[in-house]
């Protein structure tokens, strides 16, 4: 369970940093790395979203 928490937190941080880059510099790191409309790009966005829900419902209530 601790590993899942760590992976979720890392994905959440990566997603937050990506949105910060988009807001500040109009640079999307995910599309830069995986392509504009590729399957991997969508997968990363879905995983970040799932991680956010997981952290909000499972990790944060324990603190």
PDB file of N, CA, C and O in Angstrom, chain B, residues numbered from 101:
ATOM      1  N   UNK B 101       0.822  -1.192   0.000  1.00  0.00           N
ATOM      2  CA  UNK B 101       0.000   0.000   0.000  1.00  0.00           C
ATOM      3  C   UNK B 101       0.866   1.256   0.000  1.00  0.00           C
ATOM      4  O   UNK B 101       0.515   2.259  -0.621  1.00  0.00           O
ATOM      5  N   UNK B 102       1.993   1.197   0.695  1.00  0.00           N
ATOM      6  CA  UNK B 102       2.876   2.354   0.741  1.00  0.00           C
ATOM      7  C   UNK B 102       3.425   2.683  -0.644  1.00  0.00           C
ATOM      8  O   UNK B 102       3.592   3.854  -0.984  1.00  0.00           O
ATOM      9  N   UNK B 103       3.706   1.650  -1.445  1.00  0.00           N
ATOM     10  CA  UNK B 103       4.204   1.871  -2.806  1.00  0.00           C
ATOM     11  C   UNK B 103       3.141   2.545  -3.657  1.00  0.00           C
ATOM     12  O   UNK B 103       3.448   3.464  -4.416  1.00  0.00           O
ATOM     13  N   UNK B 104       1.903   2.104  -3.540  1.00  0.00           N
ATOM     14  CA  UNK B 104       0.808   2.712  -4.293  1.00  0.00           C
ATOM     15  C   UNK B 104       0.640   4.180  -3.910  1.00  0.00           C
ATOM     16  O   UNK B 104       0.420   5.026  -4.777  1.00  0.00           O
ATOM     17  N   UNK B 105       0.743   4.482  -2.628  1.00  0.00           N
ATOM     18  CA  UNK B 105       0.659   5.870  -2.177  1.00  0.00           C
ATOM     19  C   UNK B 105       1.772   6.709  -2.793  1.00  0.00           C
ATOM     20  O   UNK B 105       1.537   7.833  -3.235  1.00  0.00           O
ATOM     21  N   UNK B 106       2.977   6.163  -2.822  1.00  0.00           N
ATOM     22  CA  UNK B 106       4.118   6.889  -3.384  1.00  0.00           C
ATOM     23  C   UNK B 106       3.946   7.132  -4.877  1.00  0.00           C
ATOM     24  O   UNK B 106       4.214   8.231  -5.363  1.00  0.00           O
ATOM     25  N   UNK B 107       3.503   6.119  -5.602  1.00  0.00           N
ATOM     26  CA  UNK B 107       3.285   6.264  -7.048  1.00  0.00           C
ATOM     27  C   UNK B 107       2.203   7.310  -7.310  1.00  0.00           C
ATOM     28  O   UNK B 107       2.344   8.145  -8.203  1.00  0.00           O
ATOM     29  N   UNK B 108       1.133   7.261  -6.535  1.00  0.00           N
ATOM     30  CA  UNK B 108       0.052   8.233  -6.712  1.00  0.00           C
ATOM     31  C   UNK B 108       0.541   9.650  -6.438  1.00  0.00           C
ATOM     32  O   UNK B 108       0.185  10.580  -7.162  1.00  0.00           O
ATOM     33  N   UNK B 109       1.346   9.819  -5.409  1.00  0.00           N
ATOM     34  CA  UNK B 109       1.863  11.148  -5.095  1.00  0.00           C
ATOM     35  C   UNK B 109       2.797  11.655  -6.186  1.00  0.00           C
ATOM     36  O   UNK B 109       2.748  12.832  -6.542  1.00  0.00           O
ATOM     37  N   UNK B 110       3.642  10.786  -6.718  1.00  0.00           N
ATOM     38  CA  UNK B 110       4.557  11.188  -7.794  1.00  0.00           C
ATOM     39  C   UNK B 110       3.765  11.610  -9.028  1.00  0.00           C
ATOM     40  O   UNK B 110       4.062  12.639  -9.635  1.00  0.00           O
ATOM     41  N   UNK B 111       2.765  10.824  -9.397  1.00  0.00           N
ATOM     42  CA  UNK B 111       1.940  11.189 -10.554  1.00  0.00           C
ATOM     43  C   UNK B 111       1.208  12.510 -10.327  1.00  0.00           C
ATOM     44  O   UNK B 111       1.060  13.311 -11.249  1.00  0.00           O
ATOM     45  N   UNK B 112       0.760  12.726  -9.116  1.00  0.00           N
ATOM     46  CA  UNK B 112       0.074  13.970  -8.795  1.00  0.00           C
ATOM     47  C   UNK B 112       1.024  15.163  -8.885  1.00  0.00           C
ATOM     48  O   UNK B 112       0.643  16.225  -9.376  1.00  0.00           O
ATOM     49  N   UNK B 113       2.239  14.993  -8.421  1.00  0.00           N
ATOM     50  CA  UNK B 113       3.244  16.056  -8.515  1.00  0.00           C
ATOM     51  C   UNK B 113       3.604  16.333  -9.968  1.00  0.00           C
ATOM     52  O   UNK B 113       3.698  17.490 -10.377  1.00  0.00           O
ATOM     53  N   UNK B 114       3.806  15.274 -10.751  1.00  0.00           N
ATOM     54  CA  UNK B 114       4.113  15.445 -12.174  1.00  0.00           C
ATOM     55  C   UNK B 114       2.974  16.194 -12.872  1.00  0.00           C
ATOM     56  O   UNK B 114       3.218  17.097 -13.672  1.00  0.00           O
ATOM     57  N   UNK B 115       1.741  15.819 -12.568  1.00  0.00           N
ATOM     58  CA  UNK B 115       0.597  16.507 -13.164  1.00  0.00           C
ATOM     59  C   UNK B 115       0.537  17.975 -12.769  1.00  0.00           C
ATOM     60  O   UNK B 115       0.250  18.838 -13.597  1.00  0.00           O
ATOM     61  N   UNK B 116       0.808  18.249 -11.507  1.00  0.00           N
ATOM     62  CA  UNK B 116       0.811  19.637 -11.046  1.00  0.00           C
ATOM     63  C   UNK B 116       1.909  20.461 -11.695  1.00  0.00           C
ATOM     64  O   UNK B 116       1.687  21.607 -12.088  1.00  0.00           O
ATOM     65  N   UNK B 117       3.090  19.877 -11.806  1.00  0.00           N
ATOM     66  CA  UNK B 117       4.192  20.574 -12.474  1.00  0.00           C
ATOM     67  C   UNK B 117       3.873  20.817 -13.941  1.00  0.00           C
ATOM     68  O   UNK B 117       4.186  21.878 -14.481  1.00  0.00           O
ATOM     69  N   UNK B 118       3.256  19.842 -14.580  1.00  0.00           N
ATOM     70  CA  UNK B 118       2.882  20.012 -15.984  1.00  0.00           C
ATOM     71  C   UNK B 118       1.908  21.177 -16.145  1.00  0.00           C
ATOM     72  O   UNK B 118       2.077  22.003 -17.042  1.00  0.00           O
ATOM     73  N   UNK B 119       0.889  21.253 -15.285  1.00  0.00           N
ATOM     74  CA  UNK B 119      -0.058  22.360 -15.379  1.00  0.00           C
ATOM     75  C   UNK B 119       0.612  23.690 -15.078  1.00  0.00           C
ATOM     76  O   UNK B 119       0.255  24.708 -15.671  1.00  0.00           O
ATOM     77  N   UNK B 120       1.573  23.699 -14.170  1.00  0.00           N
ATOM     78  CA  UNK B 120       2.327  24.924 -13.904  1.00  0.00           C
ATOM     79  C   UNK B 120       3.109  25.381 -15.122  1.00  0.00           C
ATOM     80  O   UNK B 120       3.144  26.571 -15.436  1.00  0.00           O
ATOM     81  N   UNK B 121       3.738  24.432 -15.811  1.00  0.00           N
ATOM     82  CA  UNK B 121       4.473  24.765 -17.035  1.00  0.00           C
ATOM     83  C   UNK B 121       3.540  25.280 -18.125  1.00  0.00           C
ATOM     84  O   UNK B 121       3.879  26.209 -18.858  1.00  0.00           O
ATOM     85  N   UNK B 122       2.362  24.669 -18.224  1.00  0.00           N
ATOM     86  CA  UNK B 122       1.387  25.133 -19.217  1.00  0.00           C
ATOM     87  C   UNK B 122       0.956  26.565 -18.893  1.00  0.00           C
ATOM     88  O   UNK B 122       0.876  27.409 -19.786  1.00  0.00           O
ATOM     89  N   UNK B 123       0.683  26.831 -17.635  1.00  0.00           N
ATOM     90  CA  UNK B 123       0.233  28.163 -17.245  1.00  0.00           C
ATOM     91  C   UNK B 123       1.298  29.236 -17.384  1.00  0.00           C
ATOM     92  O   UNK B 123       1.008  30.351 -17.817  1.00  0.00           O
ATOM     93  N   UNK B 124       2.526  28.905 -17.020  1.00  0.00           N
ATOM     94  CA  UNK B 124       3.595  29.904 -17.050  1.00  0.00           C
ATOM     95  C   UNK B 124       4.213  30.104 -18.425  1.00  0.00           C
ATOM     96  O   UNK B 124       4.467  31.233 -18.844  1.00  0.00           O
ATOM     97  N   UNK B 125       4.453  29.004 -19.121  1.00  0.00           N
ATOM     98  CA  UNK B 125       5.236  29.071 -20.358  1.00  0.00           C
ATOM     99  C   UNK B 125       4.517  28.520 -21.585  1.00  0.00           C
ATOM    100  O   UNK B 125       5.102  28.452 -22.666  1.00  0.00           O
ATOM    101  N   UNK B 126       3.253  28.126 -21.428  1.00  0.00           N
ATOM    102  CA  UNK B 126       2.504  27.495 -22.517  1.00  0.00           C
ATOM    103  C   UNK B 126       3.266  26.292 -23.076  1.00  0.00           C
ATOM    104  O   UNK B 126       3.285  26.063 -24.286  1.00  0.00           O
ATOM    105  N   UNK B 127       3.890  25.532 -22.181  1.00  0.00           N
ATOM    106  CA  UNK B 127       4.672  24.351 -22.563  1.00  0.00           C
ATOM    107  C   UNK B 127       4.086  23.133 -21.864  1.00  0.00           C
ATOM    108  O   UNK B 127       4.072  23.067 -20.634  1.00  0.00           O
ATOM    109  N   UNK B 128       3.606  22.175 -22.637  1.00  0.00           N
ATOM    110  CA  UNK B 128       3.021  20.963 -22.085  1.00  0.00           C
ATOM    111  C   UNK B 128       4.048  19.841 -22.171  1.00  0.00           C
ATOM    112  O   UNK B 128       4.336  19.333 -23.255  1.00  0.00           O
ATOM    113  N   UNK B 129       4.593  19.462 -21.033  1.00  0.00           N
ATOM    114  CA  UNK B 129       5.642  18.449 -20.978  1.00  0.00           C
ATOM    115  C   UNK B 129       5.141  17.085 -21.441  1.00  0.00           C
ATOM    116  O   UNK B 129       5.881  16.345 -22.089  1.00  0.00           O
ATOM    117  N   UNK B 130       3.905  16.747 -21.119  1.00  0.00           N
ATOM    118  CA  UNK B 130       3.360  15.436 -21.488  1.00  0.00           C
ATOM    119  C   UNK B 130       3.251  15.304 -23.002  1.00  0.00           C
ATOM    120  O   UNK B 130       3.660  14.290 -23.568  1.00  0.00           O
ATOM    121  N   UNK B 131       2.708  16.314 -23.656  1.00  0.00           N
ATOM    122  CA  UNK B 131       2.606  16.225 -25.118  1.00  0.00           C
ATOM    123  C   UNK B 131       3.977  16.309 -25.768  1.00  0.00           C
ATOM    124  O   UNK B 131       4.191  15.735 -26.837  1.00  0.00           O
ATOM    125  N   UNK B 132       4.905  17.013 -25.142  1.00  0.00           N
ATOM    126  CA  UNK B 132       6.273  17.075 -25.661  1.00  0.00           C
ATOM    127  C   UNK B 132       6.926  15.696 -25.621  1.00  0.00           C
ATOM    128  O   UNK B 132       7.629  15.312 -26.555  1.00  0.00           O
ATOM    129  N   UNK B 133       6.695  14.957 -24.545  1.00  0.00           N
ATOM    130  CA  UNK B 133       7.328  13.642 -24.386  1.00  0.00           C
ATOM    131  C   UNK B 133       6.623  12.538 -25.162  1.00  0.00           C
ATOM    132  O   UNK B 133       7.283  11.658 -25.714  1.00  0.00           O
ATOM    133  N   UNK B 134       5.289  12.570 -25.214  1.00  0.00           N
ATOM    134  CA  UNK B 134       4.547  11.441 -25.765  1.00  0.00           C
ATOM    135  C   UNK B 134       3.802  11.737 -27.064  1.00  0.00           C
ATOM    136  O   UNK B 134       3.172  10.838 -27.621  1.00  0.00           O
ATOM    137  N   UNK B 135       3.855  12.952 -27.550  1.00  0.00           N
ATOM    138  CA  UNK B 135       3.154  13.287 -28.788  1.00  0.00           C
ATOM    139  C   UNK B 135       1.851  14.000 -28.507  1.00  0.00           C
ATOM    140  O   UNK B 135       1.301  13.919 -27.409  1.00  0.00           O
ATOM    141  N   UNK B 136       1.372  14.693 -29.508  1.00  0.00           N
ATOM    142  CA  UNK B 136       0.219  15.570 -29.338  1.00  0.00           C
ATOM    143  C   UNK B 136      -1.071  14.819 -29.001  1.00  0.00           C
ATOM    144  O   UNK B 136      -1.766  15.207 -28.063  1.00  0.00           O
ATOM    145  N   UNK B 137      -1.403  13.784 -29.718  1.00  0.00           N
ATOM    146  CA  UNK B 137      -2.676  13.099 -29.481  1.00  0.00           C
ATOM    147  C   UNK B 137      -2.493  11.595 -29.337  1.00  0.00           C
ATOM    148  O   UNK B 137      -3.379  10.823 -29.702  1.00  0.00           O
ATOM    149  N   UNK B 138      -1.391  11.191 -28.828  1.00  0.00           N
ATOM    150  CA  UNK B 138      -1.113   9.770 -28.723  1.00  0.00           C
ATOM    151  C   UNK B 138      -1.826   9.098 -27.572  1.00  0.00           C
ATOM    152  O   UNK B 138      -2.315   9.749 -26.649  1.00  0.00           O
ATOM    153  N   UNK B 139      -1.874   7.792 -27.648  1.00  0.00           N
ATOM    154  CA  UNK B 139      -2.481   6.982 -26.593  1.00  0.00           C
ATOM    155  C   UNK B 139      -1.757   7.199 -25.265  1.00  0.00           C
ATOM    156  O   UNK B 139      -2.396   7.284 -24.216  1.00  0.00           O
ATOM    157  N   UNK B 140      -0.428   7.290 -25.306  1.00  0.00           N
ATOM    158  CA  UNK B 140       0.338   7.476 -24.070  1.00  0.00           C
ATOM    159  C   UNK B 140       0.015   8.800 -23.389  1.00  0.00           C
ATOM    160  O   UNK B 140      -0.032   8.876 -22.162  1.00  0.00           O
ATOM    161  N   UNK B 141      -0.205   9.830 -24.178  1.00  0.00           N
ATOM    162  CA  UNK B 141      -0.574  11.129 -23.607  1.00  0.00           C
ATOM    163  C   UNK B 141      -1.886  11.015 -22.845  1.00  0.00           C
ATOM    164  O   UNK B 141      -1.989  11.476 -21.708  1.00  0.00           O
ATOM    165  N   UNK B 142      -2.876  10.410 -23.458  1.00  0.00           N
ATOM    166  CA  UNK B 142      -4.168  10.227 -22.783  1.00  0.00           C
ATOM    167  C   UNK B 142      -4.031   9.340 -21.557  1.00  0.00           C
ATOM    168  O   UNK B 142      -4.668   9.594 -20.535  1.00  0.00           O
ATOM    169  N   UNK B 143      -3.216   8.314 -21.644  1.00  0.00           N
ATOM    170  CA  UNK B 143      -2.997   7.423 -20.508  1.00  0.00           C
ATOM    171  C   UNK B 143      -2.383   8.176 -19.329  1.00  0.00           C
ATOM    172  O   UNK B 143      -2.793   7.978 -18.185  1.00  0.00           O
ATOM    173  N   UNK B 144      -1.412   9.030 -19.601  1.00  0.00           N
ATOM    174  CA  UNK B 144      -0.793   9.819 -18.528  1.00  0.00           C
ATOM    175  C   UNK B 144      -1.835  10.712 -17.868  1.00  0.00           C
ATOM    176  O   UNK B 144      -1.888  10.794 -16.640  1.00  0.00           O
ATOM    177  N   UNK B 145      -2.667  11.382 -18.667  1.00  0.00           N
ATOM    178  CA  UNK B 145      -3.702  12.251 -18.095  1.00  0.00           C
ATOM    179  C   UNK B 145      -4.689  11.455 -17.240  1.00  0.00           C
ATOM    180  O   UNK B 145      -5.086  11.914 -16.168  1.00  0.00           O
ATOM    181  N   UNK B 146      -5.082  10.287 -17.694  1.00  0.00           N
ATOM    182  CA  UNK B 146      -6.011   9.443 -16.929  1.00  0.00           C
ATOM    183  C   UNK B 146      -5.362   8.987 -15.624  1.00  0.00           C
ATOM    184  O   UNK B 146      -6.000   9.013 -14.572  1.00  0.00           O
ATOM    185  N   UNK B 147      -4.103   8.571 -15.686  1.00  0.00           N
ATOM    186  CA  UNK B 147      -3.407   8.122 -14.476  1.00  0.00           C
ATOM    187  C   UNK B 147      -3.246   9.253 -13.466  1.00  0.00           C
ATOM    188  O   UNK B 147      -3.370   9.026 -12.262  1.00  0.00           O
ATOM    189  N   UNK B 148      -2.972  10.456 -13.935  1.00  0.00           N
ATOM    190  CA  UNK B 148      -2.864  11.606 -13.032  1.00  0.00           C
ATOM    191  C   UNK B 148      -4.219  11.884 -12.386  1.00  0.00           C
ATOM    192  O   UNK B 148      -4.286  12.169 -11.190  1.00  0.00           O
ATOM    193  N   UNK B 149      -5.290  11.804 -13.159  1.00  0.00           N
ATOM    194  CA  UNK B 149      -6.629  12.016 -12.607  1.00  0.00           C
ATOM    195  C   UNK B 149      -7.011  10.973 -11.573  1.00  0.00           C
ATOM    196  O   UNK B 149      -7.552  11.304 -10.518  1.00  0.00           O
ATOM    197  N   UNK B 150      -6.730   9.718 -11.873  1.00  0.00           N
ATOM    198  CA  UNK B 150      -7.006   8.638 -10.920  1.00  0.00           C
ATOM    199  C   UNK B 150      -6.173   8.825  -9.658  1.00  0.00           C
ATOM    200  O   UNK B 150      -6.654   8.589  -8.550  1.00  0.00           O
ATOM    201  N   UNK B 151      -4.936   9.244  -9.825  1.00  0.00           N
ATOM    202  CA  UNK B 151      -4.063   9.486  -8.675  1.00  0.00           C
ATOM    203  C   UNK B 151      -4.615  10.596  -7.791  1.00  0.00           C
ATOM    204  O   UNK B 151      -4.560  10.501  -6.565  1.00  0.00           O
ATOM    205  N   UNK B 152      -5.143  11.640  -8.402  1.00  0.00           N
ATOM    206  CA  UNK B 152      -5.710  12.744  -7.626  1.00  0.00           C
ATOM    207  C   UNK B 152      -6.898  12.270  -6.791  1.00  0.00           C
ATOM    208  O   UNK B 152      -7.018  12.622  -5.617  1.00  0.00           O
ATOM    209  N   UNK B 153      -7.765  11.480  -7.393  1.00  0.00           N
ATOM    210  CA  UNK B 153      -8.920  10.945  -6.661  1.00  0.00           C
ATOM    211  C   UNK B 153      -8.451  10.021  -5.542  1.00  0.00           C
ATOM    212  O   UNK B 153      -8.962  10.093  -4.425  1.00  0.00           O
ATOM    213  N   UNK B 154      -7.487   9.159  -5.830  1.00  0.00           N
ATOM    214  CA  UNK B 154      -6.961   8.225  -4.833  1.00  0.00           C
ATOM    215  C   UNK B 154      -6.351   8.977  -3.647  1.00  0.00           C
ATOM    216  O   UNK B 154      -6.623   8.653  -2.492  1.00  0.00           O
ATOM    217  N   UNK B 155      -5.532   9.972  -3.941  1.00  0.00           N
ATOM    218  CA  UNK B 155      -4.893  10.732  -2.863  1.00  0.00           C
ATOM    219  C   UNK B 155      -5.946  11.462  -2.033  1.00  0.00           C
ATOM    220  O   UNK B 155      -5.858  11.495  -0.806  1.00  0.00           O
ATOM    221  N   UNK B 156      -6.933  12.042  -2.695  1.00  0.00           N
ATOM    222  CA  UNK B 156      -7.969  12.780  -1.974  1.00  0.00           C
ATOM    223  C   UNK B 156      -8.820  11.874  -1.088  1.00  0.00           C
ATOM    224  O   UNK B 156      -9.222  12.276   0.005  1.00  0.00           O
ATOM    225  N   UNK B 157      -9.098  10.656  -1.551  1.00  0.00           N
ATOM    226  CA  UNK B 157      -9.999   9.771  -0.804  1.00  0.00           C
ATOM    227  C   UNK B 157      -9.296   8.816   0.153  1.00  0.00           C
ATOM    228  O   UNK B 157      -9.882   8.400   1.152  1.00  0.00           O
ATOM    229  N   UNK B 158      -8.038   8.463  -0.144  1.00  0.00           N
ATOM    230  CA  UNK B 158      -7.370   7.431   0.655  1.00  0.00           C
ATOM    231  C   UNK B 158      -6.200   7.981   1.464  1.00  0.00           C
ATOM    232  O   UNK B 158      -6.089   7.706   2.658  1.00  0.00           O
ATOM    233  N   UNK B 159      -5.344   8.743   0.833  1.00  0.00           N
ATOM    234  CA  UNK B 159      -4.112   9.177   1.499  1.00  0.00           C
ATOM    235  C   UNK B 159      -4.375  10.335   2.460  1.00  0.00           C
ATOM    236  O   UNK B 159      -3.959  10.276   3.617  1.00  0.00           O
ATOM    237  N   UNK B 160      -5.048  11.373   2.006  1.00  0.00           N
ATOM    238  CA  UNK B 160      -5.256  12.553   2.846  1.00  0.00           C
ATOM    239  C   UNK B 160      -6.094  12.293   4.094  1.00  0.00           C
ATOM    240  O   UNK B 160      -5.765  12.838   5.148  1.00  0.00           O
ATOM    241  N   UNK B 161      -7.160  11.490   4.036  1.00  0.00           N
ATOM    242  CA  UNK B 161      -7.929  11.245   5.260  1.00  0.00           C
ATOM    243  C   UNK B 161      -7.121  10.569   6.373  1.00  0.00           C
ATOM    244  O   UNK B 161      -7.488  10.679   7.543  1.00  0.00           O
ATOM    245  N   UNK B 162      -6.044   9.883   6.039  1.00  0.00           N
ATOM    246  CA  UNK B 162      -5.229   9.209   7.052  1.00  0.00           C
ATOM    247  C   UNK B 162      -4.320  10.177   7.797  1.00  0.00           C
ATOM    248  O   UNK B 162      -3.786   9.832   8.851  1.00  0.00           O
ATOM    249  N   UNK B 163      -4.138  11.379   7.268  1.00  0.00           N
ATOM    250  CA  UNK B 163      -3.200  12.333   7.890  1.00  0.00           C
ATOM    251  C   UNK B 163      -3.877  13.219   8.881  1.00  0.00           C
ATOM    252  O   UNK B 163      -3.231  14.073   9.489  1.00  0.00           O
TER     253      UNK B 163
END
